[in-house]
Amino acid sequence: VTEWLGQHEALLADRGATFFESTTAMALSHCAQSDVDVAVVEVGLGGRLDATNLVQPLAAGVTQIGFDHME
């Protein structure tokens, strides 16, 4: 984590990346470098501005929102 942040901190700061955007970028970067074949990515509810929008899925699933999200 610290190595990746050290390499990308200036870019993240320049772009004004949020914590969620930064950690999403870190996770997807790790997947790309690890040459994963399939990744299960939980997406947010941020609409068109959600950081996970750059993922181009082969398939998608929709689940219920749990009671812990009621408030």
Secondary structure, DSSP 8 states (H G I E B T S, - for coil): -HHHHHHHHHHHHHHT--HHHHHHHHHHHHHHHTT-S-------S-GGG-GGGG---S--------GGG--
